[in-house]
Amino acid sequence: MSIKKKIQNIFDHEVSEQFRINIPIEQTEYLIGGELHQWQGDMQNVLSPICETKNSSTERITIGSYPLLSEREAMQALEAAAMAFDHGRGKWPTLKVEERIKHIENFAFGMKEKREEIVNLLMWEIGKSLKDSRKEFDRTVEYIMDTIDALKELDRNSSRFEIRENIIGQIRRSPLGVVLCMGPFNYPLNETFTTLIPALIMGNTVIFKPPKHGVLLHRPLLDVFREAFPPGVVNTVYGDGKVVIGPLMESGRLDVLAFIGSSRVADILKKQHPLPHRMRSVLGLEAKNPAIILEDADLDLTVEEAVTGALSYNGQRCTALKIFFVHENIREEFLKRFTKKIEALNIGMPWEEGVHITPLPEDNKTTYMREYIEDAEKHGAGVMNESGGLSQGSIMFPAVLYPVNEKMRIYHEEQFGPVIPVLSFKDIEEPLKYIVQSKYGQQVSIFGRQTGEIAHLIDPLVNQVCRVNINSQCQRGPDNFPFTGRKDSAEGTLSVSDALRVFSIRSLVAAKGSELNKEIITEILKENKSNFLSTDFIF
């Protein structure tokens, strides 16, 4: 069947019993202060990227709804989180590290039992393929366990005392306070938990707002959160950001903003806080990661990495390759192989075996992508692959645009979808100039063989972006590697170990080395009178 024909009939599908969900899912629960409250007010319908055909028109399926909470509930969540932290005197921030780890382990155990339900909701809510949905869930659980191991290592290194200039000191990390966690729709579980889990394990209390696309998949975890943590340590809010997030920021009582999304929204949120120097920001923002394909690149390897890098989850990743600079001497051959590989991609429903291109979760996303294509065509580009831009409802086949130039929106803006701009270059200064002038600075991929040329590129590029990938696509993992960005791409570093540091601060207890002070410290340690001042070693 041709791609055009398949797209025309894309939503005439049967869902096997294994992947069906019972709809509508009416979520009325929200977690505040250790209790699941029932909401009786206005609700927000959840429209799936999966569509159905009605009266010759394609419509998204309504799979459920969630609460549109008011400012009142948002402030109740803040009060609960603040009470649980209690200016650092609460049960959670003063627990021994080993005890906090047990709570996190209990949560991970309960989360694993919800795997099938959450994986299905990932497919239905955001259109992520079965393979990638399972990978996101499993990677999140793995991230939790890696975070536990990293904290054990950090705590072991902090379990000793230092003596300098007759001052005895012990340095450990302590929590910051109340954290607001807001994750993105493209990795609503994993990316949210890469801030939520380290914030919790370091002793902070959390207010957690799921992304607009990806709310219902967190519902199975509400009971797990409630059972795993003391009251008020984890609280959830839902609804319009202006209604529930604005008042939280304006209160001045948030100590950390952990946000993954657009720099525009991040700027709005930060400006609402009346004490900006008190609040720490941990931000994962946009990126426009380029690929530089040199004249001697291995095209078999390059094309394989280019397709995956540009189109995993339909290109809806901040780490996706979003613009390609190809040496003019191999441009024709690259485009031939690249478009051929893309045309062979399987398009279909998320649960279908071997599917690559799936429906897009955001409203009118295909229209938005079409605008990029039309703008590029108006300024001289063409769609290089036969099926590029074909769409039906919420699904679109990827489009390769060439030649792209600076007059086009796609040249400057992060497209976050299945439209791929390609330029050719003769002088390596052309892609380097682009990277220098870009307002983003997350990653770059270099494809080539000549070590001297690659080395010559590495040295300036590491001062423009935070990760240079050689003959491989841009990506976040492994999670032990730092994940951050320069310019408008990030603030703070997220990796397993870095996240523990970003959600905490170094604190120390110090005393002059007098006999009295030595006796006091020895007795505190011997009788385990302090959870901070301790030489306990966690295995």
N, C-alpha and C positions, 0 to 999 in steps of 0.2 A: 504494500500500500504506500502511495506517495505521502510525503510529509504534509502536503496541502490537504489531501483527503483525510489523513489521520487527524489533523487539527480541526477540520470541519466537524468531525464526529467524536472529538476528544472526550466529551462529557457523557457520551452514551456508554456508560460503564456499569459493570456489576461489581459489587464489593463483597468479598468473601466474608464469611462469618467471623473469621479471626480478626479482621480489621474494622469491623463495624463498631460504632459507638451508639449508645442509647441517647437519642436526642428528643427533645431539647434538654441540655444540661443547665438547669436553673440554679446557679450558684447564688445563694443568699447569705452565705457565711463569710465572716471576716474575723480575723484574730487580733484581739487587743487585750493586753493585761492577762494573758494566759487563759482567756475564755473565748469560745467561738460564739459570737453574737449573730443574731438573725436580722437581716435587713428587710424592711418592709416598704422602702421608698422606691424611687425611680431606678430602672435597670437599663443597662446598655446591652443591646443585642450583639452577639458575636457572629459575624458572617465569615464562613469558611472560604478559602480560595477555591475549594471544590464547588463546581457549579452544577446546575441542572437546567434542562431545557423545558421552558413552559411557554406555550403559545408562540412558538417559533423564536422566542428570545432566551438568552442565556442569563441566568440569575444565580448569585451566590446562595449557597444553602445556609440558612440560619441554624446554627448548632447549639445555641444556648444564650445565656445572658449572665451578667455579673453586676454587682451593686455600684450605683453612682453615689458614693458617699458624699457627705457634706463637710464643710469646714469643721463642724462640731466633732465628727468622728475622727477627722485628721488630728485635731488638737487632743482628743482623748488618747490617740495612739502616741502622740508626743509626750503627754503626761505619764503614760504607762512606762515608756522607755526611759524617761528622765527619773521616775521613781525607782525603777529597777537598777539604774546606775547609781542614783542617790549621791551625786557628787563624788563618785569613786568609793563610796562606803557600802554599796549594795552587795548582795550575796555573790552575784556573777562576777563583777570586776575584782573582788577580793578572794575568789576561789583559788586554790592551788592550780597550777597549770595542768597537773595530772588529772584533776577533777574536771576541768573544762574539757579536756581531751575525751574523757569518758562520755560526757554529754554529746559531743560531736560524733563519736563512734556510735552511740545509740541512735542518733539521727540518721547516719549513713545506713545502718542496719534496717531501720524502718523505711527509708527511701528505696532501698533495693526491692522491697516487696511491692512497690508501686510501679515497677519498670514497665510492664506491658501496658498499663493504663496510660502512663505519661507518654510513652512512645507513640501510641495511637493518637493521642491528643496533639502531639507535635505535628503529625501528618495532617490532621484535620484542621488545625488552627493556623499553621503557617506554611503548609504545603511542602514540608521537608520530606525527602525520600525516606523510605523505611530504613535503608542502610545507614543514612546519615543521622536519622532520628535515634536509632540504636547507638550509633557511635557517640552522639552528643550525650545521651544518658550515661553510657558506660564511662566516657571520658570525665564526666562530672563527678561520678563516684570515685574514680581513680584520683581526680584532683583533690577531693576531700581527704583521701588516705595519704596522698603525698604531702598535703598541708600538715597533717598530724605528724608525719615523720620529720618534716622540716622544723616544726615547733619543738619537737623533742630534741633535735640537734641544737637548735638555738638555745634551749633551756639548759642543756648540758654544758654548753660553752659559758653560760652565765652563772653556773652553780659555784664558781670559785670566787675567792676574794682577791683583791689587789691591794698592795701596800706601796704607796708612793709618798716620799717625803714625810714619813711617819703618819700618814693618813691611811686608815683602813677603809676600803670601800667595796661595795658589791653593786654591780651595774646590771640591771635587768630592763626588760621592756614592759611598759604599763599602757593600759588602754587610754583612748582619747575622750570617749564619752558616748554621745548619741550619734549614730550614723544613719543617714538616709541612703538607701541602696535603690538604684533604678537601672535596670538592664535593658538591652536592645531586643527587638523582635526577632532578629535573625539567629541569635543564639539565646533564646529567652531563659533557658535553664542554665547552660554552662557559663555564659558570660555574667549572668546575674550572680551565680554562686562563686565566681572567682573574686567577687568583692564581698559577698555576704558571709561566706565561710571564714575567710581570714579576719574579717571584722569581728565576728563572734568569738572565734577561738582566742583572740587576743584580749577579750574581756569587755568589748564594747557592747552596747545594746543597740538594737536595729529597728528601724521602720523601713518596710520593704514594699515598694510599689512595682508590681509586674508591668511589663510593656503592654501597650494597647493590643497588639497582636501576640498572644501568648499568655493570657490570663488564666483560662480554664485549666491549662495543664499543670498549674501550681495548686489547684484545688485539692488533689489527692494528698498533698503534703501538709495541709493545714493541721490535721490531727497529729501528724508526725512532729511538726514543730512544737505543738502544744505539749505533747508528752515528753519531748526530749529536753526542753529548756525551762528554767524557772519562769514564773509569770512576768510578763513585760519585757523579757529579753528579746523576743521576736514579735513584731506587730505588723499587720498588713493594712494597707490602704488601697482603695480602688476608686477610679473615677477620673474626671476632668482634672488635668494637672493644675490649671488656673485655680480651681476650687479647692483642691486638697493639698497641693504642693506649695503654692504661693504662700498661704498662711504659715506653713511649717518653716519656710525660709525666713519670712518676715518676723517670726517670733524671736530670732536670734539665738535660739536654744539648741540648734543643730551644731555639732562639733565637727562633723565630716560629711561632705557630699561625695558620694560614690556614684558617678553617672557615666553611662556609656550611651552615646547618641551623637547629636549634632552640636557643633560649636555654638551655633546660634542659640539653641535652647540652653546650653551650659552657661553662656554669657548672661542670659536673662535670669537664670536661677541664682548665679553668684551675686548679681547686682541687687537682688532682693534681700540678701542677708545684711542686717545693719552693722554686723561686726565681722567684716571680711577677713581681718587678720587673725581672728579666733578660729575661723572655720578652715579646715584643711580640705582641699579638693583633690579627688582621685578621678581623673577623667580619661575615657577612651573615646576619641572623636573621629572625624572623617580621615580619609586617606585617598590619595590618587597615585597608587603604586605603579611606577613604570617598569617595563621590561626593556632592556637594551640588548638587542640581538646583533652580535658582531659578525663580521664577514666570514669568519672561520667557524661559526657555530655548528655543532652537530644538530642538523635539522630534525632528525628522527627524535632525539631526546628533547629538543627545544619545543617542537610542536606538541609532543605529549604533555610536557609541563605547562605549556601556554594554554592549552585547552582546559586542563584541569584548573590551572590557576585563575583563568578568567571566568570559568563557568560553574565551578562547584557551587551548589545551591543557587543556581541561576545568576551567579556573580554578586549575590547579595551578602558580601562579606567585606569588612573594612580591609582585610588582608588580600583581597582579590587583586589580580593584575588588571589595571584599569586603563592603561594606555601602552601601546607597543611602538618602540622605535627600532626599525629594521634597516640594516645597512643596505644601500641601494643595489649593490651587486647581487644580493640574494633575495631581494624583495619579492620578485615574481615567483620564485620557487617556494618561498615561505608562504605566501598567500595561497598558492595552489594547494600545498599540503595542509595548511591550517584550515582553510574552508572545507576541504574534503573531509577532514577529521570531524569538523563541526557538523557537517551535513549527515554524518553517520550516527550522531547522537540520538539516543532513544528518548522520545517525548511521550509523557503519559501521566497517569495518576501516581501519587507518592508510593503506594503499596505495590506497584507493578515491579516485577523482577527486572533488574538491570536498567531502570529508568534514570535518565540524567536531567532532563528538563521537566520541571513540574510547575503547577500554577503558582502565581505570585500573590502574596497575602494582602498587600496594600491596595486600597481602593484606587481605581483608575490608573494603576501602575502601567498597564500596557499603553494607555493613552500618553502617559508621561514619557515612556520610552520611544513611542512613535514621534513625539515632538523632537527628541534628540536626532532621530533619523532624518526627519524633514528639514531641520535646521542645517544639518551637515550636507544634505543634498543641495540645499539652496546655495551653499557656499562652495560647491564643487566636488563633494565626495559622492561615492556611489556605494551601494550595498554589494559586496563582493560574493556572497554566497546565495545560491538560488532561492532558498527558503527563508532568508533573513528577513525578520520583521513580520512574518505571517503570524496572525494572532486570532484567538477566539476567546471571548470572555476574559478570564484572568490568566490565560496562558499565552506565551509568545515564544516563537523560535528565535534563537540568537541571531543577531545581525552584525556582520563585520563591515566596518566603514573604512574606505580608503579613497583618495588620500585626505587625511585630516589636517587642518591648519588652525592657526590661532584665532581665526574669525569665528570658529564654531564653539558652541557651548560645551560640547563633549570634550573639547581640548582642555578646558579649564575646570569643569565641574565633575564631582564624583557622581557617576551615573547610578551606581548601586543596582545594577540590573543587567540583563543579557544583551547589551549593546557594546561592541568592542571597537575602539578607535585605533587605527594603524597609521603610522607615518614612516617615511623612509628618510634616511640621513646619509650624508657623504662624509661630513666632518663630525667626529665624536663630540665636539664642543656643542653641537645642536642639542642632543639629549641632556648634556650636563647643564647647559644654560636653562633648559626647561625645569630641571630639578631645583636649581638655585632659585629661580624666580617663583616656583610653586609655593603656595601658602601651606602646603602639607609636607610632612617629613617623617613618614612611618618606615617604609621599606623600599627596596629596589631589587630587581633580579637582573643579573648579567649572564648572558649566554655566549660562550666562546671557548677557545682552546689555548690561545697564546698567553702564556703566563705573564709575560712582561706587560702586555696591554691590560690584562685583568688587574694586575697589581697596581698599574698606573691609575686605574679607575677606583680601586678600593680606597686609596688614601684620601682623596677629596670627598668621596661619597659617604664615608662614615661620619663626616662632619656636617652632612646634610640630612641624612636619614639615620635611623637607629638599628637597622639590620640590612646588611648586604648579602643577598643570596646568590651563590654561584651555581649556575646550571640547574637551578631549581626554582619552583614557584615561591612566592611570598606566603608566609604562614605564621601562625602564632606559636605553635609548639616546637619542640617539647616544652612542657609547662615549667620546667626548671630553668629555661632560658629567659632572660628579661624580655618583657613585652611592653613597649612604650613608643613614643614618637616625639619628634621635634615640632616646632612651629605650632600650627593649629591642630595637630593630630593627637596630642595626648598631654596629660599633666599627671606626673607620678608614674611609677613603674609597677606593672603587674606581672608577677611570676610567682611560683610557689613561695620562695623565700622572700622576694622583694615585697610581696603583698603583706606579709607578717610585719614588716618594718613600716610600711606606709600607713597601716592602721594602728600604729602604736608609737610610743616615744621612749627614748632611753631615760630611765630614772635611776637614781642611785641613793644608797644609804652610806653615809661617810662619818667617820669618827676619828679623832686623834688617838694615836696608839698608846694611850695611858693604860695603866693596869686596871683601873675601874672600867674603862670602856671595853677592854678585852674580856673582862669578867662578864659584863652585860651581854656582849655579842655571843660569847660562848654559851651562856645560859639560855639565851633565846634560841640558839641553834640546837642545843642539846635537848631541850624540852619542846621543840617544834612550836614555839609560841607565835611565829610569824609565817605567813604564806609567802611573803616577798623575800624576807631575809632568811635564806635557806640554802643548804648545801645538798638537798635531796637530788638524787640522780635518777632521771626517768629512763628506763630501759625500753 
